[in-house]
Amino acid sequence: MKTIKNRILLVGALLTIVLVSGFAKSTSTVTPKEKKKVTETVKNQTINMFVTHGHCSTPFGGIVDDLKVEIPVRMDAGNPLENMRISFEVDPNSFKACRGDVADLTKRVKTKGVFISDNNEKIRFKTTNVYVMGVDWYQINGMLSIKGVEREVKFFATGIRNAYESMSSELVLQGQVNLLDWGIDYDKLVNGQSSDVSTKWLYLNMKIELG
């Protein structure tokens, strides 16, 4: 009886050793799957903007340079752009008013010191992280540089996809920033006198074709 008991214990111990060693071997040899990425370099892209100042607003557009959208390929049915990264540049010298006295408003937007500096730096944006707000709805945090000065900003984006498609075909990026964060007082620079409005908002809107 004692011999049978010892044999059972020995077999049990051997099975335990085999299972543990097999688990250790499987976990040590498994490597995570590499995340594939697709980088879209979009050409001929434009961006819509307008500045609120005093009781007025000045709408204008600009040419976007080096727009890149990096999209990790997902193997599940989650939000397809959840881990995207966006970067772009805008040349303030390309700004052009969209309505009204186009020539005069364009000249005002291009007033030295508003968006154009002595060194002609471009407006630059680069994503730092992305949060999913809902289905195909994202909060995009990043760094926005105006006249060489960087500030943290928060934009929102909506992915647009057709029914039964897993990947978005378009992305709409929009947001607003306070120009005073960059020391830009539009009224004072353009008209020579600051208004009593405590904010000078710059609104941005850009529709991006993907793929």
Secondary structure, DSSP 8 states (H G I E B T S, - for coil): -HHHHHHHHHHHHHHHHHHHHHHHHHHHH-------EEEEEE-SEEEEEEEEETTEEEEEEEEEEEEEEEEE--SSSS-TTTT-EEEEEE-GGG-EE-SSSHHHHHHHHT-BTTTB-TT---EEEEEEEEEEEETTEEEEEEEEEETTEEEEEEEEEEEE--TT-SS-SEEEEEEEEEGGGGT--HHHHHHSS--S-S--EEEEEEEEE--
